[in-house]
Amino acid sequence: MIIIKSPEDIAKMRVAGRSARVICETLAARVSPGITTKALEAEAAELMRCQGVKSAFLGYRGYPGTVCISVNEEVVHGIPGPRRIAVGDIVGIDVGVLVGGFHGDTALTVMVGVTDPDVIRLVEVTKQALQAGIAQARAGQRLSDVSHAIERTATAAGFAVVRDFVGHGIGRQMHEEPQIPNYGPAGRGPKLRVGMTLAIEPMVNLGEAGVCVLDDGWTVVTRDRRPSAHFEHTVAVGETAADVLTESGIEKIT
């Protein structure tokens, strides 16, 4: 069942979403050569403490990290650790928070001195794919219209979308119905209604679509070990346009 949120629910989700986004953007600004992903996680934990929010990821189904940080060939669910960021890396930062009984979930990919034009284009196209999906999140559209817009944007640029992991509904639970694939034909699935809340998150690979999970049980990597990019926003379906709940809308944390 897809849960329809009230205007009051959506107002609370906006608080969670903005908190998640400002933490995500603040971490992105602090990514630099030599910093470890564990150090970034420590900063995330402190930012959450200062904002009075809880990590939605820590302990979720046993996940050991406060945030997910995925580098280069790591698609999603990278566990922060000793890996040091280097020039030429792309770093995916995924932040989920819980506050006021509701979740916010957002992600972005930041480039660290990247000069490879294919990698630059991968990151930019993945961002465009997210926007294309969001543009379909309005009342009267079908759920697969979101999926199709993402796939069309990515494949038109010569990239592959990940099929093994998908976006999701979100609200009082981190993962609610519906699942939101990043691929498929348009015009299928449930009709979107005002008050549905969705975490739309294209995961796009430079090489083939195939992925696998490392022995840690969490980190998803590309099978060919080529780079992958990831962007995500939490949105509420609107009458004529999506309402992006994870736009920061507040000052970055200094």
TAVEN-V462938 format. One record per pair of residues at least 12 apart in sequence whose ideal C-beta (glycine too) atoms are under 6 Angstrom apart, sorted by the first residue. I is the first residue (numbers start at 1). GAP is how many residues later the second one is. If there is no record, write none. Layout:
# TAVEN-V462938
{{I | GAP} {I | GAP}}
This chain:
# TAVEN-V462938
{{2 | 175} {2 | 176} {2 | 194} {3 | 168} {3 | 173} {4 | 191} {5 | 190} {5 | 192} {10 | 226} {12 | 88} {12 | 90} {13 | 89} {13 | 232} {14 | 231} {15 | 85} {16 | 81} {16 | 83} {16 | 86} {16 | 87} {16 | 88} {17 | 87} {17 | 217} {17 | 228} {17 | 229} {18 | 230} {18 | 231} {18 | 232} {19 | 32} {19 | 34} {19 | 78} {20 | 75} {20 | 77} {20 | 84} {20 | 86} {20 | 226} {21 | 85} {21 | 225} {21 | 227} {22 | 226} {22 | 228} {23 | 24} {23 | 72} {24 | 69} {24 | 71} {24 | 82} {24 | 84} {25 | 223} {26 | 226} {26 | 227} {27 | 13} {27 | 17} {27 | 66} {28 | 65} {28 | 80} {28 | 82} {31 | 54} {31 | 60} {31 | 79} {33 | 52} {33 | 53} {33 | 54} {34 | 50} {35 | 50} {36 | 46} {36 | 48} {37 | 32} {37 | 43} {37 | 44} {37 | 46} {38 | 42} {38 | 43} {40 | 29} {41 | 24} {41 | 25} {41 | 26} {41 | 39} {44 | 22} {44 | 23} {45 | 21} {47 | 206} {53 | 44} {53 | 46} {54 | 44} {56 | 40} {56 | 41} {56 | 42} {56 | 47} {56 | 118} {57 | 39} {65 | 14} {65 | 15} {67 | 28} {68 | 26} {69 | 24} {70 | 22} {71 | 18} {71 | 20} {72 | 17} {72 | 155} {73 | 148} {73 | 149} {73 | 152} {74 | 145} {74 | 147} {75 | 87} {75 | 128} {75 | 136} {75 | 145} {75 | 153} {76 | 144} {76 | 154} {77 | 141} {77 | 142} {77 | 143} {78 | 141} {79 | 137} {79 | 139} {85 | 27} {87 | 25} {87 | 26} {88 | 26} {89 | 23} {90 | 19} {90 | 21} {90 | 137} {91 | 19} {92 | 17} {92 | 138} {93 | 15} {94 | 13} {101 | 71} {103 | 67} {103 | 71} {104 | 130} {104 | 142} {105 | 65} {105 | 94} {105 | 129} {106 | 126} {106 | 127} {106 | 140} {107 | 123} {107 | 125} {108 | 123} {109 | 14} {109 | 120} {109 | 121} {111 | 12} {119 | 108} {122 | 84} {122 | 107} {123 | 106} {125 | 32} {126 | 76} {126 | 78} {126 | 103} {126 | 105} {127 | 104} {128 | 25} {129 | 21} {129 | 24} {129 | 25} {129 | 73} {130 | 72} {130 | 101} {132 | 17} {132 | 21} {133 | 13} {133 | 16} {133 | 17} {133 | 67} {134 | 101} {134 | 108} {136 | 13} {137 | 98} {137 | 100} {137 | 105} {138 | 100} {138 | 102} {138 | 103} {139 | 53} {139 | 54} {139 | 55} {139 | 100} {141 | 51} {142 | 45} {142 | 46} {142 | 47} {143 | 35} {143 | 46} {143 | 47} {144 | 40} {144 | 42} {144 | 44} {144 | 45} {145 | 41} {147 | 34} {147 | 36} {147 | 37} {148 | 36} {148 | 38} {150 | 32} {150 | 52} {151 | 32} {154 | 50} {159 | 45} {160 | 45} {160 | 48} {160 | 49} {161 | 21} {161 | 22} {161 | 43} {162 | 41} {162 | 49} {163 | 20} {163 | 46} {164 | 47} {166 | 13} {166 | 14} {166 | 15} {167 | 13} {167 | 32} {167 | 33} {167 | 34} {168 | 31} {169 | 29} {170 | 27} {170 | 29} {170 | 64} {171 | 26} {182 | 20} {192 | 45} {194 | 43} {194 | 45} {196 | 41} {197 | 39} {198 | 37} {199 | 35} {201 | 31} {203 | 27} {204 | 25} {205 | 17} {205 | 23} {206 | 20} {206 | 21} {207 | 17} {207 | 19} {208 | 16} {210 | 13} {233 | 13} {234 | 12}}
